[in-house]
């Protein structure tokens, strides 16, 4: 007999908390109750186009949004997921999280609500493993043998299960993983990713319309546009507000967070991923590399799917350049997905760094793309260049109007209006 056809372990009935959730989901049911509850799950999934889930950011937030729930349920889902399995004791915090999730789903403690919550909880760790590339994403499952003993069934050959308890949301899980890894894949194409840096919604939308597959932000542009200095950790609110706008765009968005704004990197990473941000750029400002490694590690722990681009400022600040590789490797060890060395433009130094790093190298657009591609650079950023160029163009246009000189071409009113109707 196929061990996956054996029954799942029974769970006791309960009126509230994680125990109530276990007792009312298809995952831990058998017989008529399982058929009825699985039908609820399939009905919920039938309302969600998998393609709509292929978005950057936290995968649970993306699924919740598609289910008509707030993206902010991610923290409660995480609490429940940590003790969802029957052999793990439920915590008071998880029980309280179940109550909040029930309230968010409409307040009814019924099978429909339980299986909606179950979808989110079961998607959390399994899809996170799929995003990481774990094979299989769920290594084993438990069943009850005819003699009543518990057996563990290896899922290596059947990563989405089989039989009556097979994963009903395989297409949805694959789409979530596709969206969560899209920005990472852009760093491994045939050509370097040219990442333009925007400072507001209109500039980002115009870049997307021009065909760029991803957009970053410029901390100088965001800060200066709000009358704030760059690099002093005072533009957190403005950065978050812009991030919430930019995730409306149909491409991955990565956010420049200076050196972390003095916030807890785990909390900030989780907030950005929940919003739908694909990555962050975090600079060491030539500070203590051990401290910056701690910040990098915090970002990865707070949102493992976030692309963390760790910036090494030895060339930008023209100081301690021999430490560049050591700093970069420290940040890679801390979990950085990429290394950014602004100001680095010497071909031999670029080539040597590419050879020494196990992750993509990012530099500024200070050499032509063909040269950088030949050197092995995987990402090229415009930094604050576009913002500074826009300032220069605005002043030049005003001067031309004042002096009666010809004015250069600019998008017309209707074109700009169209940009914000994304």
N, C-alpha and C positions, 0 to 999 in steps of 0.2 A: 504493500500500500504506500502511495506517495505520502510522505510525512506531512506535507502541506495540507493534506485532506483530513488530518487529525483535528480534533476540536481545539479551539483556543482555551486557555485557562479561564475558568469561571470567575466572575467578580461578584461580590455581594451587592445587594441593593442599598441605596442610600438616598437621603433627601436633599443633600446639599454638598457643596465643595467638589474637590477632585473625585471623591468616591462616587458622587452622583453622576459626574461626567462619564467616568468609566462604565458605570452601570447602564448608561443609555446610548452609548455609541455603537456603531456597527463593528468597530475594531475588536471589541471584547464580547461580542454576542454570537450566538449560534441559533440554528433553527429558524422559526417564523419571525422571531424578533430581529435576527440578523437580516433576513430578506427585507423586512419592512424598513429597517434603518438604513440599509445599503441603498434602497430605492430613494430615500431622502437625500443621501449623498449624491447619487447620480443625477437626481433632479436639480440639485444646487449647481453641480458642475456643468450641467447642460445649458445653464444660463450664462456661462462664462466662455467667451471665445479665447482659446489658449493664446492666440496671437496678441491679445490685449494685455497679457501678462508679461510679455517680453520687454520689461522695462528695467532700467538701472535702479540701484538702491536696494533697500531691504526687501527680500522676497515675500516675507509675511505681510509687510505693509502693502505690497503690490496686490497680493491675493485678497487682503481685507478690503482694499479699495474696490476691486472688481466685484466683491460680494456686497457692496453698498455700505461697508462699515468704515469707520475712521482709521486712517493709517496708524494712529497713535495706540492701537491695541497691541502693538508689538511687545511692549514690556510685560503686559499681563500674560500674553501667550507664552513668553519665555519662562515666566514663573511656573505656569501650569506644565509646560513641556518637561521641565526638570524633574517632575515627579508623576508624570502621566502613566508610566508603566506600573502595573499592579504590584510588582515586587519592590517598588520604591515607595517609602513612606511619604504621604502627602504632608506638606507644611501648612501652617496657618496662613502664611503669605500667599501660597498657591490657592488655598480655599477661598480667600478673599478675592483673589484675581478671578476665579471662576464666577463669583457673584457679580463682579463688575462686568465681566464679559456677557453674562446673561442679561444684565441691565442694558448693555450696549446693543444687544441683539433684539431688544424689545421687551424683556422682562419676564417672558414665559419660561418656566422650568419644565420644558417638554422635550420630546425626542427631536423635534425639528431644531430647536435651539442647541441642544447637545451636539447634534451632528454637524451643525455649522461651526461650532467652536472646535469640535474634533478635527474638522478639515484644516483649520488654522494650526492647531497644535501638532497634528501629524505632519504637516508640511514643513514645520520649522526645522527640526534637526535633520530629517531625511533629505530635504532639498538643500540644506546647507552643506551636507556631505556630498551631494551631487555637484554642487557648485565648486567645492574643493577638488573634485575629481576622484573622490573615493569610489572604489569599485569592489563590491557593490556599495551603494550609499547606505543601505541597512544591511549589516553583515549577517545577521541571524534573527530568527524569530522563535517564539516559544509555542509548543503544542503539548497536548496531554496524550500520553501513550495509553493503549488499552488497559494496562495494569494500573493506571492512575498516576504514573510517574511523569514528571516534566521532562521534555526533551527539547533540545535546541536544534533548530533546523538551519543548516548553512544555506545562505541565499546567493552564493557566488555565481551559480549558473543561472539563477532567476532573480535578477536584482530588483524587480518590481513584484515579486511573489508570483503566485499562481493559484488557480482554483477559486473558490468562493470568496477568499479573503485577499485576492490579488488587488494591488493598488488601483483604485478606480480613476485616479487622476494622473496617470502617466504622462499624457500629452501636456497637461497643465504644469506638471513638475518640470518637464523638459523645457517648456517655454519660460518658466521662471528662471531656470538656470541659464538659459540663452540670454535673457535680459541682464542678469546679474554679471555675466562675464563678457558682455559685448565690448565694454571699454577696454578691458584687459586685452582682448583679441586685436584691437586696433594697433597695439604696440608690436604686433608680430606679422605685419603685412609685408608686401613686396617693397614698399617704400616707407620712409619714416612718416609717422603721424605728424602732420602739420597742425598744431593746435593754436588757433587764434584766441586771444584773450579779450573778453568783453568786460564792460563796466556797468551796463544796465540792460534791461530787457530788449530794448530796440536794437542796440548794437549786437547783442547775441542773436536775435532773430534775423537780422540782416545777414549775419555770417552763415547761419543755417540755410537761409534762402540762396546764398551764393554757392552752397554745395559742400560746406565743411562737415565732416562726419561726427565731430565732437566740438565742444566749446569749453574753454576755461574762463576763469575770471582773473582780473589783474587787481592785486591788492592796492596798488597805487591808484588805479582808476576808481575803484570803489570808494576808497577813503577820500581822495581828493574831490570826487563828485559830491561828497557830503560835507565838505569843508573840514575834513579831518586829516591829520598827518598819517603817512604810511609807516608801518614797521613799529608802531608804539602800542599795539594791542588794544586800540580803542574803537575798532570798527566791527566788533562782533555782531551787534544787532543789525547793522547795515548789511553785513555779509550774509547773515541768515535770511534776512528779508529778501535779498536778491536771489538767493538759492531757491526760495519758495516760488519765486516767479519763473526762474529759468527751467525748472523741471517740467514746465508745460511744453517745452520744446521737444521735438521728436528725435533728439540725439542725446547721447550721454553728456553730462555736465560735470566738470571737475572744478573745485573751489579752492582758491588760494586763501589759506587760513593764517598767513604770516607765520608766527612761531607757536600758534595755538591759542592766542588771545588770553593766555593765563587761565584758560578753562581746564577742567578735568578732560584730558583727551579722550577717555572712554565715553564720557557722557556726550561730548561734542560729536564724536564719530557716530554714535548711535542716533543722535538728533539728525545729522546730515543724511545718514542712510535711510532713516525713516521718512524724511522729506522726499527722497528719491535721487539724491546726489550719487554720482558714480565714483568720484575720487576726490582726493585732497592733495594740495601741495603745501608742505610744511617745511619751513626754513630753519636752519640752525643758527643763522645770524652770527656765525663764527663763535658761538658759545661753547660750553662744555659738551664735548661729544657724548659723554656718558649720559648727561641729562637729556640731550636731544634724542638719544636712543630710547630713553624711557618714554618720551613723548610719542615717538614712532610706535613703540610697542603698545602704548595705550590706545592709539588710533586703531591698530589692527585688532586688539582685543575687544574694543568697543563695537567694531563693525568689521568682521573678518573679510567680507566681500568688497569692502572699499579699497580702491586702488590708491595706495599711499605712496606718493612721490616725495622722497626725502631730499630736500635741497641742501647742498653743501656750498657754503658761501666763501670759500677760500679765494676763488678767483674774482668773485663779485666785489669782495671787500679788499682784494689784493693783499692778503695776509696769510701766512702759514700755509702756502700752497703745497709744500711737501706732505702735509697731513691729509691731503684730499682723499687718497685711496683708503687710508686707515679709517677716516671718518665714514666714507661711503660703505665700507664693509661692516662697520659697526651697525649702521642703520639697516643694512640688508639682514644682518643677524637678528635684528630686532623686528624684522618682518616687512621692511620696505619692499614694495613691488617695483619701484623704479628709483633711479638716482638722477637728480637735476643739478647740474653744475653751471649756473649762469656765469657768463664772462669767459668761459673756456673756449678758446678759438684756435689754439695751436694744433694743427692736424696731427702731429706725432703724439701729443699729449692726449688728444681725444681717442686716437687709435689704441694707445696703451691702456686707457681707462676702460674702453669697450672690451678689450681682451681680458681684463682682470675682473670685470664685474659679471656676476651670474644673473643680473637683471637688466632691463633696458636702460640705456643712457639717454638722458634728455638734456639738450643744450638750447640756448637762445638762437634765433635766426640771424646769426652774425657771420655765417658763411652760406654759400648757396646750397640748396637742397641736394643737388647731385653730389657735391663734394661730401656733404655730411652722410649721405646714403652710402657712399663708397667707404667711408670710415667706420660704418657700422652703427651710427646713431639711429635710435628707434623712435625718438620723439623730438620735435622741434617746436619751441614755443615762441610766440611774438612778445610775451611779457607786456610791458606797459607801452610798447611802440604804437599800437593802434590808438590808444587813448591820447597819447601825446601828439600823434599825427592829426587826430580829430580836433584837438585844441588848436593846433597850428592852422588847420584848414578853416576853422570857424573864424579865427581872428583875421586870417588873410581875406576871407570873403567879406567880412565887415569892413575892412580897410578898402577893398575894391569898390564896395558900394559907396563908401564915403568919398573916395577919390575919383569916382566916375570911371573906373576901370572895368574891363570885362569880368564877369563872374563865372567861375567854373561850373560844370554840371553837378547837380545834386538830385537825390531822389525827390520826386514830387510828393505833394500832400497825400494823394491817394495811395501811393506806394508805401508810405510810412504807416498810414492807417491800416493797410492790409497786414503789416508785420505783426501787429498786436492782436490779430484775430485768430491766433493759433488755437 
